[in-house]
């Protein structure tokens, strides 16, 4: 059995760790609340852009556009959003594994990865995938300008024919205890992402200048950027939710360890006192 000094030292160490995990939980709670507010702020803009595209798709027949046309898939880029730091339970592993499962269906040599977060970069770099670009330090505080930068580089590759499909992999925020990794195709744009307004409301006669295709040239990049930004915000909230849950579990585990160590300490202390009493009684008996 460990000595009382060792047990006491370990109790102090575990208690210090418990205080750190409790503080990290509180910090993650504040960051998660901010990310949720940002998410609510971005949704109206995203809805307007999506409704505009839906209106064009439903009110214009025979529309042809490079962003919508299906073509032979030769090169694919995956945008994978994870975190820059660990201590978030299975958050990073789950989203990276979802992307990896989809990637393994294709040829590794035809795949590149654009990573957001150090954990995603390290995950795919270790497995030999080509990293097209890596963005670090954005996972907890993403900005719309970051999403526009990513969108512009991806759209340029797609229009030049250097990439034939683009997938976005991130984690959606369901609640503080539930986050779900999802995979979404960005390019070519999936028509099923836009509801058929003709079935829900009367079709409104609209004239698009200079043309429906010209409007799509402008609006689809904004749509892609808003999807990427929304995913980054969702991922930020999910990261903090996962970290909150992980730190809460760690704090509870630390409390259980402290209770167990305290019990061992009391037993050791009781055994030491009993031993001292036995020695005193034995010494007294010897003097008689």
N, C-alpha and C positions, 0 to 999 in steps of 0.2 A: 504494500500500500504506500502511496506517495506521502511524503511528510506534510505536516500542516502548513509549513512555509511554502512548499510547492503548490499546494492546493489554493492557498490564499493568493499567491502570485497569479495563478491561472484565473481565479475569479476576477481579479482586478483587470487582467488583460481582456477577458471576455466582456466585462462591463464596459470597458473603453470602446471595444468594437461595436457593442450594442448602441452606444451613444452616437457613434459615427453613422451607423445604418439608419438610426432614427432621424438624424439630421438630414441625411440624403433623401429619405422618404419625404420629408417636409419640403425640401427644395424641389423635388420632382413634382410634388403636388402643385406648387405655384407655377412651375413651367408648363405643366399639363393644362392648367386652367387658361393660361395665356394662349397656348396653341389652339385650344377649343374656341376661344374668342376670335382668333385669326381665321379659323375655319369657317365660322359663321359669317365673318365679314366678306370672305372671298366667294361664297356660294351665290349671292345675287348676280355678280358679274358673270360667273360661269353659266348660270341659268339663262341669262340674256343671250350670251354667245351661242349656246346650244339651241335655244329656241329660234334664233335667226337662221342657223344652218338648217334646222328642221323645217322652217317655213320655206326656204329655198328648195329643199329636196322634195317637199310635198306639193309645191305649187308650180314646179318647173319640170317638164317632161323631157327626156332624152338628154339630160345634162351630162357633159363629159368633162372630167377634170383629172389632172395627174395625181392629185391626192386621193382620188376615189377609185382609180382604175387598178384592177388586179393585174399583177405581172408575175413572171417566173421568179421564184425566190432563190436567189443565189447567195446574197449576203444579208445577214441579220445583225442588228444591234439590240442589246438588252440594256435598258436603264434600270439599275437596281439600287433601291434606296434602303440603306441600313443606318447604323449609328457610328459615331466616331469613338464612343466609349463603350465599355462592357458593363457588367453588373446590372443587366436588364433581363435576367432569366433567359428564356429561349427566343427572345425577340429577333436577334440577328440571325441565329441559326435557322429559324423557321422561314424567314423571307428568302435567304440565300439558297436554301434547299429547294424551295418552290421554283426559283429561277433555274437551278441546276437540273431539276427533273425535266423541265421543258427544253432546256438546251441539249440534253443528252439524246433527244429525239432527232437532232440534226447532226450535221458534220461540224466537228469542233473547229476545223480550219476556216469555216465560213461564218464564224460567230465572233463578234467583238462585244465588249462589255463597257458601258459607261457607268461608273460607280459613284454614288453619293454616300460618303461615310467611309471611314478607315476600315471598318470591319468587313464591308462588302469588298473593298479593294483587296484586302489581305486574303479573303476567302477564295476569290477567283484567281488571284495571282498564284496562290499555292497549288491550284489545280491546273495551271498551265494555260489558262484562257488569256487571250490578248486583251489588254486593257486599252480601250480607245482613249479614254480620258478619266480622270479621277478628281472629284471635288471633295475637299476635306474642310472640316470646320463649319459645315452648313446644316448638319442634321438637326441641331437643337434650335436654330434660329434662321430658318430659310427666308429668303427675300424673293419678291417677284422678279427682280432683275436677274437673279440666278436662274430662274426658270426660263426667262426669255433668252438668256445666253445659251442654255442647253438646247432649247427649241430651235434657235437659229442655226446652230452647228448641225443638228440632226436633219433639219429641213434642207439645208444646203447639200448634205451628202445624199439625201433621197432624190432631190431634183437632178443631181449630177449622175444618178444611176449607180453610185458607189455602194448604196445600201438599198435593199428591196423591201425590207420590213423592219419595223421598230416595235419593240415590246417594252412595256413599263411594269416593273414589279415593285410593289410596296406593301405596306401594312395599313389596313383600314382600322379606324378607331371605333369600336362598338361600345365599350364601356371601360371603366378603370381596371376591370378584371378580365376583359375579353378584347383581344386584338387579332384580326384575321389577315394573313398575307394573301394578296390577290395578284393576278397577272392580267394585264389589259393590253390589247393591240392598239398602238397609236397610228401606225402607217402600214399599208394604206388605210384610210379612215373607214371604219366599219359602219355601213348604213344602218345596221340594227341599233346603233347607239342613239339614233335620232327617231323619235316617235313619229308616226304618220298622223299629222294633224288633221288630215281630211276625214279621219274616222272619228275624231273627237270634237271638231268644231267646223263650221263652214269655212271653206277655203276663201281667203281674202285675196282680192286681186291686187297685186303689187307689181310695180315696174322697178327692176334693178338696173342701176346705172354704174358702169357702162354696160354690164351684162351680168347674169347670174354667176358665170364663171369668174368674172372680175371681182365680184363681191366675195366669192369663195376664196380667191387669191389672198384677199385681205383678212377675212374672218377665220379661216381654218388655222393659220399659224397662231392667232390669238387663242383659238380653242385649244390647240395642242399645248401652248404655254400655260393656259389656265388649268388644264388637266395635270400637267407636271407640277405646277405650284400647289394645286390642291392635294396631290399625292404627297408632296413634301411636308405640307402642314399636317395631313393625316398621320404620316409616319412620325412626325415630331411628337404629336399627341400620344400616339401608340407607344413610342419609345419611353416617354415619361410615365405612362400608365404601367407599362411592363416593369420599369425600374421601381416604381412605387410599390408594386405588388412584391417584387423580389426583395426589396429592402424591408418591407413589412414582415415577410416570412423570415428573413434573416434576424430581425429584431426579436421575433417570437421564439425562434430557435435558440438565440443567445439567452433569453430568459429561462428557457428550459434547462440549458446547460448550467447556468448559474444556480438554479434550484438544485440540480443534481450534485454540483460541486459543493454547495453549502451543506447538503446532507452528508456527503463524505467528510467534509471538514468537521462537522459536529460529531460524527462517529469517531473520527481520529482524535478529536479533542477529549471526548468522553473516555476513549481507550487510554489516552495518556494520563488523564486524571486518575482512572482506575488503577493504572500501573503504579503511579506515585503513591496512592493510598496503600496499595499492596506492599510496596517497598517499605513504607513507614511502619505499617503494622508488623511486617516481617522483622524490621530492625528493632522495634520495641520488644517483640517476643524474644529476640536473641539476647537482649540485655537483662532479661529476668534470670 
